[in-house]
Each structure stands twice: as C-alpha cells, then as structure tokens.
Amino acid sequence: MSTGLGEFLRSRRERLTPEAVGLPLGRRRRTPGLRREEIAELAGIGVDWYIRLEQGRAVRPSVATIDALAAALRLDDAERTHLAVLAHQTARPPFVRETVPPAVKRLIEGLDRPAYATGRRWDVLAWNDAACELFTDFGACAAEDRNILVYLLLDPATRRLFGRGWAVMARRTVAQFRAAHDVFAGDPAFTGLAARLAAHSPEFTAWWEDHDISVGRGSGQKTLHHPSRGVVTYDFANFQTNDDDAVRLTLFAPTG
C-alpha cells in the first residue's frame, strides 16, 4: 500500500482539535491535532490497526471502517471519496498523457469562444485561438509548460489577470491536482510536476502540505483583468468527454 493513505489520514488527524470532536482538552499537547488512539476510539477500531493504516502498511479497510474513519475525521464528501480510493487502490500502470479525439480537437479549434481541454495532470491537451488570446499562447509554450498548474503558479502575468480571485482559484486547482496525484502515488509524471511547482512557488508548498482535496466546480464565473480588454467577466463550464472521462473540456463565454 502506498504512503498516500497514511499521509492523508495523518493530515486530517492533525487538523482536528479536541473541542471539534467533543473531547476534553486534558494535558498539554506537544503536537497539533488529535492523537492516534483518539481517532481509533472515535472510529471504533483498534489503535494498532489504525497505526498500521497511517504507516501505509498492507491493510485493506472495509467500507464500514472507511465510513467510521470519515466520520471520526470529520471528512466532507470529496475527502471521504478520496479516502476510499486510497484505501482500495491497486498498482497502476505508468501515467500516459491523455489524447484528445480528433473530432473533439477540431470542435475546440472551431469555436469562436475560449475553450481548451485538460487531463488528469492538468496538462493542456487542446485549445483554440480565443483561449490563447484570453489567457496565454499555449501553442508557443514548451510542452512541459503547457499545463494549467504551471500557468497559474509560475507565470506572474496570471496573477495580474485573475487579480484578487487568483489565490482562491489557484488553491482549488492544487486541491484537485492533489486528488489525482495521490491516486498515481509515486508516478514520476506527478511527483516531478509537484517537485517543480514546490521549487518555484511558496504558495504551492504551503497548500500542498495541507493535503486539501477538491472535486472542483462544474461551472461558475471568472473575472479577469485583461491587459487590452480591461475588466471582463466570463461564465465557464466543464464537461467530461465520453471517449475518455479523464479529458475535461472547459468552455468560456462573456457574461451579458
């Protein structure tokens, strides 16, 4: 079993306080969060068994145990789903960058509104001219830079474009990437990207250590501070392709 499960459990245990789960404060605590034995008691499982889970040892919890741990750790729906995936994951083949079907690629390129397609790693797999004009020229980027996380966290112009909304959006995207990263635990395609981002973005490093998990939003609005258009607001929506549910299509349209 990968250490992803253990790291996730530990991160969620350390963010809890005795008050949050109705436990007395007791003696002074040297480390943040609850103790392992407290989580085990709240979940109704053995302490040794819980310790083995945090250590990433070969233990496969039942659905009932996952539900009990999720309740003890006060997990939301996205975190509970992530816990179940980590607990039952099996060895995966090495990650291979997704391919956008030719028909979908032609549809994207033919749209007069900004559109692009991304994969599990947030690689930008297809785009159109309108997306390049609104965001950045993906076609002119090196292949390794053609990635939403790289664009958001390592390109200074992106912060100016998204203004005050940048931090919320960037953190949410990191939380979505974390969910995929943990499923592909140890895969160089994911660990390498995470290491690159950590080396150049202090915000990424801080958010990464929180182990936040997000499934993202299907639709919403983004307000941009465009260098030539000024302040503009766009509606956006995300769709998965039937050919490969890892390929996500994002479409934009100006409001009003």
WORALIN-V673195 format. One record per helix or strand of 3 or more residues. SS is the DSSP state (H for helix, E for strand). FROM is the first residue (numbers start at 1). TO is the last residue. Records with the same first field share a line. If there is no record, write none. Layout:
SS->FROM-TO + FROM-TO
This chain:
H->3-15 + 19-21 + 36-43 + 47-54 + 63-72 + 77-88 + 102-110 + 129-134 + 138-140 + 143-145 + 148-154 + 156-183 + 188-200 + 202-209
E->115-118 + 123-127 + 219-226 + 230-240 + 248-254
